């Protein structure tokens, strides 16, 4: 089936030029960042969840965002994919204007960021030409589907959860990008099943840009996505999945939750954990699953860089299994729900199995 998708791909000159353009921008930012850091112009990044040495640029998302605009500039084809891409790029401007500042100065409040995310989501659902699909969520099905405004708010909430969850896993080399690539693979599979090639070039372009980033991010961590990059990737994938499922009523909307499970559950689990401990749920800490694994590796006499790079492969069950579960159960809403419950149980089990307490000491 994947061969069928590949056969429909055309490695056009605009795709190739955009890929090369992104490689150039990544190289330019990394080189410039080193120069500015030597001149002591770069502000030091201080965060409880920091797991890397030196000052690393957090502007990978900026490269991907501008690369998409560059692609539209050199490819003016009137297609559904280009229209959807334009809608996504326009909708995320509020996040772009506010969050890039965070990646440079590290001082944007969580309330401002959340407001920007919801505004971007509402803009997208206002300008996109789709009829949102019904939500096959047990118990809440009738309430959510009774009013279009409820649907918009629910999908916006899901997008915001995914954006923040994506941001939590950035910083560990390769983890964010591999998660997003396998989410993309799940979407590719659904397009194959439905024989829908509308988004094939857009999907392929996103994949190429992720590979371009991965070249510099893993295993040596020369650049990170940053908050804007994490938000943009999540917003892009969430929007595309919602757009696709809404256009194909034969698929359960629960597929979207399964595909986006890992970053979403990472965030929800973190919020619940903090509330149970009477902590501020919006205040960052270092007690996440990937950071527990990192600190265990670090205490096992691995170097900081090696410890960082080993986390992503060790978490393969969470960033890869939703893809394989979608392949197996895409046509059964019940099994999709069981798959989500299964992943929740596995996540909680592994989190509690690892050593408790202050692991970074």
Steps between C-alpha positions, in 0.01 A plus 500: 500500500784739577643424158170622359537828687861535386396438140266798522778726627679730262826640626440834335760773467308715751520223762871450437577873506301544823690212662835656402376840617418355844845339529655838421289679763579240769873532427481879501321516836740253665806687373357841593397377846853380572642834391254699711561271797875562480424871506288432811194648330284191548295488818567182700213252504403410856232235551436219744457256211826595328701188403764633262833679517570841353263746340306327223277698262132425546396628159445180303130573471574839351695332219217257428240779506695720255577196285127438458450863395793463262334192348176691440701783345666276240198271452190698418295198395130537584446181699315395813830420672640848435174657615509304827868585550424869447218481755730337754781751445260793534323358804819450697616861465381594855719220639786605273487863616503411870688172534810578294569761767497217755758304301730803504440654843335216701257730680155465338232418757297180473174696491610697194615181328172320570303799373704505178442127449123524540485804271693311231268201531188716477641677194566167331155359565350830381679513165532130412231356276419179687207358690639372828439131554294357785697397807457132587593556863304283746270684746574846349391415146156664508608815685800570275323439171183693583653839426760608241655747745560213744674309220724796419590551865565128550726471195676824601557359849643179349733701277621708795562186708698349213702818452600519865570128515724530196690777675560281806697241301720747312851523644571126498677439171280343234198434721273774370584452134468119508165535675378738231637287215315190621183705546549599139546134400165419659338773293673366189352157566151649533540682168600170339198318642266774381683539167518873567807660344389859562767567761779275371739783404426693820561190711820425309623857546438487875691170513795649308516799735496269803788300351685824435458592868590148617836521322601782734308391808588133541716377658709810572229757571631791295154660492161451665151568372438752775156588632382637166625192313330262743178699475518530124564129439213408730269761348587384148443132573187559710347721231584257222364199689180684595461617139554148368271316744227760454516433126474122548207405721592133476782563749436545870609832645657296782779419254627855547532442876690177440735657244575797726499297822856537627542880521137547609522246780843631603338835569178374660692259724732783605209732586319233703823403678567859604145563616509185715818633663350849548742653250435763238407296187638776276840512665762283323687228686743219417282204598394375157542147369771590250687699766477215752665276241761768426600542866523123549734478200701793627542336842620186319818685398390580147607842379242776474487480120477120492230499768302755304528308173402164655165622632326513162571135402397381848160667462426346160187327632327836547605686186470201266223274634206736420599463134493120517177503700336720237603251232345217700180661628418801281155358417390417856407777742490254791852370434630854456368587847652179639833598339492840668423340838780249442753778434384687811554188714847439352601864548388508863665166572837606358484842668436343840749221440787743461668628815303764682617812672737767378662318211723785392716486807 
